[in-house]
Amino acid sequence: MTTTPQAARRASPRKRRPATPAAPDPAAGLLPQTEPVRLLNPDGTLLPARADYPEPPVEALREMYRRMVVGRRFDAQATALTKQGRLAVYPSSRGQEACQVGGVLALRDDDWVFPTYRESMALTARGIDPVEVLTLLRGDWHCGYDPAQRRTAPQCTPLATQCVHAAGLAYGESYQGRDTVALVYIGDGATSEGDFHEGVNFAAVFKAPVVYFVQNNRYAISVPLSRQTAAPTLAHKGVGYGVPSEQVDGNDPVAVLAVLTRAVAHARAGKGPFLVEAHTYRMEPHTNADDASRYRDADEVEAWRDRDPLVRLETYLRGRDVLDDAAVAEIAEQAERYAADLRERMNTQPTVDPLSLFDHVYAEPTAQLVEQREQVRAELAAAAEEDA
Amino acid sequence: MATMTMAKALNAALADAMLDDERVLVFGEDVGQLGGVFRITDGLQARFGDKRCFDTPLAEAGIVGFAVGLAMSGLRPVVEMQFDAFAYPAFEQIASHVAKLRNRTRGALSVPMVIRVPYAGGIGGVEHHCDSSEAYYAHTPGLKVVTPATVDDAYSLLREAIDDPDPVVFMEPKKLYFAGAETELPTRTEPFGRAVVRRAGRDATLVAYGPAVPVALEAAEAARDEGWDLEVVDVRTIVPFDDATIAASVRRTGRCVVVQEAQGFAGVGAEIAARVQERCFHALHAPVLRVSGLDIPYPAPMLEHTHLPSVDRVLDAVARLQWDDQPDRRWLTESGAA
């Protein structure tokens, strides 16, 4: 066997000049993958298994499907309630069911959720009474559920402000020896707000167990993503803060749950925050009061209809033989009952006591508030006397 | 008894609160190793460790929003805004969340926290370091707004603020930080919601708070030479506001001047003047007057003395309280009528 000079050089590394050890890339492990993580094709067939994001258990996916069906029906019912004048306004999340439900399913009951106004579906998927969820939009109070008991912050209307609250809460929990994770729902537009950056930065510096979950539905009311950012993806915003980030196909329920499960595990393991961007689409206008035809084409909406996350998951589960016609019908019926119950309960006008306006401004009302309460009480009494 | 500065008394209040309640966390910009630019947090990190007293990223909205989350988790955050005007980035967090969370959730969530704000001028500070920002907070329901003028109050009001179930914006008059007084700590003074008569007098009431209190007291001393015996009331807690003590004083004296360092228009002094005339109309011998800063952005250091309410300005106002039962000529001239 003859040895070429090249082979001899390769075989005797001692003759090489010692290589300078390469400095580790400080951004390694932080950047999102080039393509959004996808485990299901849009037609519902499974892509080859991958080691980084194992497929969630099929029972979890079946439960996800159930909650997505009920969630979509709830969403349609809420939109209908605006037309009947029962709700002042409703921001729909139709089309974003995988994200709405996935964010909740990835958490334990004692974890915290920090939702925005578009997360009504997520909150009902978390088991919060839909009437309590819709209190804000019906207008009888600002937050209808008990946030401390439900471990769910009030739905946040000011954009991105909840990003810092979550950092503080998650840090406070770990400071007190609890392994609670906080998951923040936020939209694409809100990643332009300062509080998004301050929240992610605080969470990173304090290693707070927070998952920042950006639902990029491509529009901030009417303003398209191209007006929000020049970043390659919103997930890239994590690297500047030292936060590992990932992007996922937000209409692939299997991938959404897989990515969020890993993000939550990362946070719970004490490794600090994680940023996930889900690429999805808001099928409805911003709210019932919006006219989306002024800023986007019907063709665009139609193209997204073909990527419906519910159809995708249903097809997949049927293919796995864990869902059949009977089960689909049974779940659809559950959804109908849920909507009918909501419709009925929303038909009664809630009674709101004007005197309660003074109850929770402070722990104890100030002398001035006591005075004003007495004034209102007298006004009410006079009005009642007039009516009598 | 020993002589102590307000800065030291505030420092002692923080330390004693941290000692008494392990939920109390102190944080902000430069409050750790440095001890704060005014040294109010001096030594706290060394004594209680860097989990109890720590520096944060330089982001005021972040600091206050982080405190909201910590309070939601059951802790008692005390945050420092380095200077009055540097707190403005946090205003959305303060107005939309800190102030409203209890009300939004019908009491299910509360955010007991203290936001310490070194405020006001008189220290030769360059721009953005001398604002009187108390009106922004006082105008926001859900916040308590407190401002000490004495060393004892600095200690006692800060302890009470940290213990309070509601969020407190604690306004510290910078120019009084290094004024000393005899004190023995720990001390407890009158609670929130109580104004205090600092100097009794018969002829007119000067109502002041924070950095304006020493000005009012000095003016009251000087007024003796002119034959006026002036009462001085220190408001102490702007919210909750003590109508009763102030109205009782004005009913006794029949005349009132409100003194504040902040610009006057739509300020706390305007509110006080309105409340006094509503409650004391028939006891008043003259309109309630205000002495305040000018309605200008806080001036450069070499001009701040023109802006700040002075003893002379207070005495001029007192002189206009219709002692001869004649209308104030200033307003007659202005309207050109009568």
Interface residues (C-beta under 8 A of the other chain):
Chain A: W141 H142 C143 D146 P147 A148 Q149 A153 P154 P158 T161 C163 V164 H165 A166 A167 G168 L169 A170 Y171 G172 E173 Y175 Q176 A182 G194 D195 E198 G199 N201 F202 V205 F206 S356 D359 H360 V361 Y362 A363 T366 A367 Q368
Chain B: K51 T56 P57 A59 A61 G62 V64 G65 F66 A67 V68 G69 L70 A71 M72 S73 G74 L75 P77 P89 E92 Q93 S96 H97 K100 L101 R102 N103 R104 T105 R106 G107 A108 L109 S110 P141 G142 K144 D164 P165 D166 G193 V239 P240 F241 D242 D243 A244
